[in-house]
Amino acid sequence: MRLIAMYLPQFHEIPENNDAWGKGFTEWVNVKKAKPLFLGHHQPRVPQNEDYYDLLEHGVMEKQVDTAKKAGIYGFCFYHYWFGGRMVLEKPAEMLLNNKSMAFHYCFSWANEPWTKTWHGAGGNKEILIPQIYGGEEEWEAHYRYFRPYFLDKRYIKEDNRPVLMIYRLRNIPRFNDMIRYWNECARKDGFSGIFIISMNRCRENVEKSRWVNASVDFEPNRTKAELLVEKPVLQPREVGGLLWNRLAMRCIDYRKLNEKMIDKEHVKNHFRMAFVDFDDSPRRNTRAVIMKGSSPRRFGKYLKKTIQLSLQEGNEYVFLNAWNEWGEGNYLEPDIRYGYGYLNQIKKVLKELQGIELQSRDL
């Protein structure tokens, strides 16, 4: 069993974010300014020792890798942003590639949507800062050339001699069959058996029938929470409505109920499951947020164990974890001041309880 945690590289300055949001913007800006919207609302989320790290600082990622390995996590899946040869937030993955002393597995998830000034799902008109360009063979070749040194890295996650590449919205790509066929040809020239493409299903992608798509993973809790949301009254501003009104009006979902619905969904070979820590995007969306209620390390461990057991029965050896550090959505395994290492300790505990599961992060 291989546990792969989704990894957000948003914790360092880039010119695009400085231009859009102001000098010094990183994900921590939203995290720090969050406030409780109702009584009992767990905000702001504060990392342990108030460690608002910069991913480009020496030693930060080394510490993350060491912490993840000790918990039994197999690797990170870095969000990858590519816009017709232009990249953003690429430096953390490049630092890992160039630092061979970090013996840890990793792969990419191409977040192939336009770079916008409005947070995903926040409603309203989105100001497109960088359009998503797909192009033809010249563009595909340039993109593969960027992937190539990562694919050739022995730490990069591979399945049957095929580098694993997750793609967020495959159906957005006009010629995705042609593009993936071309990438497979490039990969075979490099000695691989092709590329192992995983469709990241936030909603119904309808791409599983493509012969070039090898697997899928449900992007949770996003996929299932949409099924549980019920329209609530339009919120009044917090200054007028107050904490009591917000408690009644906020769109909240029960962690247990959502996980039970996820567990009940039928999966087959190469349809991977995803476990998630928590969800609360109020740091980004304020009163338009969706907030999970009832998450705790113990409950996370309970559903992680079920998820692993079901995955093994279904013949799948990957389980994806959402997320390592999605602090802007309250969805993180990293230690905070409330639970410390509670969620990471649950991973270690579950893997120890499930006999016969090797901690494969040790095999590098």
C-alpha positions in Angstrom: 0.0 0.0 0.0 1.4 3.4 -1.0 0.0 6.5 0.5 0.5 9.6 -1.6 -0.2 13.1 -0.2 -1.3 16.0 -2.4 1.2 18.8 -2.1 0.5 22.5 -2.6 3.6 24.6 -3.6 1.9 27.9 -2.9 4.0 28.8 0.2 6.5 31.2 -1.4 6.4 34.5 -3.3 6.0 34.6 -7.1 5.6 37.7 -9.3 2.2 36.6 -10.5 0.7 36.5 -7.0 2.4 39.7 -6.0 0.9 41.4 -9.0 -2.6 40.0 -8.4 -2.8 40.1 -4.6 -0.1 42.5 -3.4 3.6 42.3 -2.5 4.5 39.4 -0.2 1.4 37.3 -1.0 1.6 33.5 -0.2 -1.1 31.1 1.0 -0.3 32.1 4.5 -1.8 35.5 4.0 -5.3 34.1 3.7 -4.6 31.6 6.5 -3.5 34.2 9.0 -6.4 36.6 8.3 -9.2 34.0 8.8 -11.6 34.6 11.6 -14.3 32.4 13.2 -17.6 32.9 11.5 -19.8 31.3 14.1 -19.4 30.0 17.7 -17.2 26.9 17.7 -15.8 27.6 14.2 -12.1 26.5 14.3 -10.4 29.5 12.7 -7.7 30.7 12.2 -5.7 27.5 11.7 -2.2 28.0 13.2 0.8 25.7 12.3 2.7 24.2 15.2 5.2 26.7 16.7 3.6 29.3 14.3 5.9 27.9 11.6 4.6 30.0 8.6 7.4 28.6 6.4 8.8 29.7 3.1 9.2 26.6 0.9 12.3 28.2 -0.8 14.2 28.4 2.5 16.9 25.8 3.1 15.8 22.9 5.3 12.0 23.4 5.0 11.2 20.7 2.5 13.8 18.4 4.1 11.9 18.7 7.4 8.6 18.0 5.6 10.0 14.9 3.9 11.5 13.5 7.1 8.1 14.1 8.9 6.1 12.4 6.1 8.4 9.4 5.9 8.2 8.8 9.7 4.4 8.7 9.4 4.6 6.1 6.6 3.7 8.3 3.7 5.1 7.0 0.4 5.4 10.2 -1.5 4.1 13.7 -2.4 2.0 14.6 -5.5 3.0 18.1 -6.4 0.5 20.4 -8.1 2.0 21.4 -11.4 1.1 24.6 -13.3 2.0 24.9 -17.0 0.6 27.5 -19.4 2.1 27.1 -22.9 5.6 26.9 -21.6 5.1 29.4 -18.8 5.2 27.9 -15.3 4.3 29.2 -11.8 5.1 27.7 -8.4 7.6 25.3 -10.0 10.5 25.9 -7.7 9.7 23.6 -4.8 9.5 20.5 -7.1 12.7 21.7 -8.8 14.4 21.9 -5.5 13.4 18.3 -4.7 14.7 17.2 -8.1 18.1 18.8 -7.6 18.5 17.6 -4.0 19.2 13.9 -4.3 19.7 13.7 -0.5 15.9 13.8 -0.1 15.2 10.1 -0.5 11.4 10.4 -1.1 9.0 9.5 -3.9 7.0 12.1 -5.7 4.8 12.6 -8.8 2.9 15.5 -10.5 -0.7 16.5 -10.8 -1.2 18.9 -13.7 -3.7 21.5 -12.5 -4.7 22.4 -16.0 -7.0 25.3 -15.5 -6.4 29.0 -16.3 -4.6 31.0 -13.6 -7.3 33.4 -12.3 -7.6 36.1 -9.7 -10.7 34.6 -8.3 -10.4 31.5 -6.1 -11.8 28.4 -7.7 -15.5 28.1 -7.0 -15.8 31.5 -5.4 -18.4 32.7 -7.9 -18.5 35.9 -9.9 -16.5 36.8 -12.9 -13.0 35.4 -12.9 -10.2 37.6 -14.1 -7.9 35.4 -16.1 -4.3 36.2 -15.4 -2.7 33.4 -17.5 -4.8 31.4 -20.0 -4.4 27.7 -20.3 -2.9 26.8 -23.7 -2.8 23.3 -25.0 -1.5 23.7 -28.6 -0.2 20.9 -30.8 2.9 18.7 -31.0 5.4 21.6 -30.6 3.7 22.5 -27.3 3.4 18.8 -26.2 7.1 18.3 -26.9 8.1 21.3 -24.8 6.0 20.1 -21.9 7.4 16.6 -22.1 10.9 18.0 -22.1 10.1 19.7 -18.9 8.8 16.5 -17.4 11.7 14.4 -18.7 14.3 14.9 -15.9 11.7 14.2 -13.3 10.5 11.0 -15.0 14.1 9.8 -15.3 14.7 10.5 -11.5 14.6 7.1 -9.7 12.5 8.8 -7.0 9.7 9.7 -9.4 6.7 7.3 -8.8 6.3 4.8 -11.6 3.8 2.0 -12.2 4.9 -0.9 -14.4 7.8 1.2 -15.7 5.5 4.1 -16.5 5.8 7.5 -14.8 2.6 8.4 -13.0 1.0 11.6 -14.1 -2.3 12.9 -12.7 -4.3 15.4 -14.7 -6.9 17.5 -13.0 -9.4 18.1 -15.9 -8.6 15.8 -18.8 -11.9 16.7 -20.6 -10.7 20.3 -20.9 -7.9 19.3 -23.2 -9.3 19.4 -26.8 -7.0 16.7 -28.2 -6.1 14.8 -25.1 -5.9 11.4 -26.8 -3.4 12.8 -29.4 -1.4 14.5 -26.7 -1.2 11.5 -24.4 -0.3 9.3 -27.4 2.5 11.6 -28.3 3.8 11.7 -24.7 3.7 7.9 -24.6 5.9 7.8 -27.7 8.3 10.2 -26.1 8.4 8.1 -22.9 9.1 4.9 -24.8 12.1 6.6 -26.5 13.4 7.2 -22.9 13.1 3.6 -22.0 9.7 3.6 -20.3 6.7 1.6 -21.2 4.7 4.7 -21.6 3.1 7.1 -19.1 0.6 6.0 -16.4 -2.2 8.7 -16.7 -4.6 9.1 -13.8 -7.7 11.2 -14.4 -8.4 13.3 -11.3 -12.2 13.2 -11.0 -13.7 16.3 -9.4 -16.9 15.7 -11.3 -17.8 13.2 -14.1 -14.9 13.4 -16.5 -16.1 10.7 -18.9 -12.6 10.0 -20.0 -12.1 6.5 -18.5 -13.1 4.9 -21.8 -10.0 6.4 -23.5 -7.3 3.8 -24.1 -4.7 6.3 -23.0 -6.2 6.8 -19.6 -4.9 4.2 -17.2 -6.6 5.0 -13.9 -8.7 7.5 -12.1 -9.0 8.9 -8.6 -11.9 10.7 -7.0 -10.9 14.1 -5.8 -12.3 14.2 -2.3 -14.0 15.7 -0.5 -14.8 18.0 -3.5 -16.5 15.3 -5.5 -18.8 14.0 -2.8 -19.5 17.2 -0.9 -21.2 18.6 -4.0 -23.7 15.8 -3.6 -24.5 16.7 0.0 -24.7 20.5 -0.2 -28.1 22.0 0.2 -28.7 25.6 -0.8 -28.8 27.8 2.3 -30.2 31.3 2.8 -28.1 34.2 1.5 -25.8 35.3 4.3 -25.9 38.7 5.8 -22.6 40.4 6.5 -21.1 39.1 9.7 -21.3 42.6 11.3 -25.0 42.6 10.8 -26.0 38.9 11.0 -23.7 38.0 13.8 -22.2 34.7 14.9 -25.5 33.1 15.7 -27.0 33.8 12.3 -23.9 32.5 10.6 -24.1 29.3 12.5 -27.5 28.7 11.1 -26.8 29.9 7.6 -23.3 28.7 6.8 -23.1 25.7 4.4 -21.7 23.0 6.6 -21.3 19.2 6.0 -20.8 16.5 8.6 -17.4 14.8 8.3 -18.8 11.4 9.2 -21.7 11.5 6.8 -19.5 12.5 3.9 -17.0 9.8 4.6 -19.7 7.1 4.9 -20.9 8.2 1.5 -17.4 8.0 0.1 -16.8 4.5 1.6 -20.0 3.2 0.1 -19.1 4.1 -3.4 -18.0 1.2 -5.6 -14.5 1.2 -6.9 -12.7 -1.3 -9.2 -9.1 -2.0 -10.2 -7.2 1.3 -11.0 -10.1 3.4 -9.7 -8.2 4.8 -6.7 -9.7 6.1 -3.4 -8.8 9.3 -1.7 -8.9 10.0 2.0 -9.1 13.6 3.3 -8.3 15.3 6.5 -10.8 18.2 6.8 -12.3 21.0 4.7 -12.9 24.6 5.4 -12.3 27.2 2.7 -13.4 30.2 4.7 -9.9 31.7 4.6 -10.4 32.1 0.9 -14.1 32.5 0.6 -15.3 34.0 3.9 -19.1 33.5 4.3 -19.4 31.8 0.9 -17.3 28.9 2.3 -18.2 25.2 2.8 -17.2 24.0 6.2 -16.7 20.5 7.4 -17.8 19.7 10.9 -16.6 16.8 13.1 -13.2 16.1 11.7 -10.6 14.8 14.3 -7.5 12.7 14.1 -9.4 9.7 15.5 -12.2 9.9 12.9 -9.6 10.5 10.1 -7.8 7.3 11.2 -11.0 5.3 11.3 -11.9 6.2 7.7 -8.3 5.9 6.5 -8.2 2.4 7.7 -11.5 1.5 5.9 -10.2 3.2 2.8 -7.0 1.2 2.8 -8.8 -2.1 3.5 -11.3 -1.5 0.7 -8.5 -0.5 -1.7 -6.6 -3.7 -1.0 -9.8 -5.8 -1.6 -10.2 -3.9 -4.9 -6.7 -4.7 -6.0 -5.4 -1.2 -5.7 -2.1 -0.3 -4.0 -2.4 3.5 -4.1 -4.4 5.6 -1.7 -4.2 9.4 -2.1 -4.3 11.7 0.8 -5.8 15.2 0.6 -3.7 16.9 1.7 -0.2 17.5 3.1 -0.5 21.3 3.3 -3.8 22.7 1.9 -4.0 25.2 4.8 -6.3 27.6 2.9 -8.9 24.8 2.9 -8.2 23.6 6.4 -7.1 20.4 4.8 -3.6 19.5 6.0 -1.6 16.7 7.7 1.1 19.0 8.9 1.1 19.6 12.7 -0.9 22.6 14.1 -1.4 24.0 17.5 -4.7 22.2 18.1 -3.9 18.6 17.3 -0.1 18.6 17.0 1.0 15.5 15.1 -2.4 13.9 15.7 -3.3 13.2 12.0 0.2 11.9 11.1 0.2 9.7 14.2 -3.0 8.2 13.0 -1.4 7.2 9.7 1.4 5.5 11.5 -1.1 3.8 13.8 -3.3 2.5 11.0 -0.4 1.1 9.0 0.8 -0.7 12.1 -2.6 -2.2 12.7 -3.0 -3.5 9.2 -0.8 -6.5 9.2 1.3 -7.2 6.1 1.5 -3.6 4.9 5.1 -2.5 4.4 6.1 1.1 4.8 7.3 1.5 1.3 8.8 4.9 1.8 11.9 3.0 3.0 12.8 1.4 -0.3 14.8 4.2 -1.8 
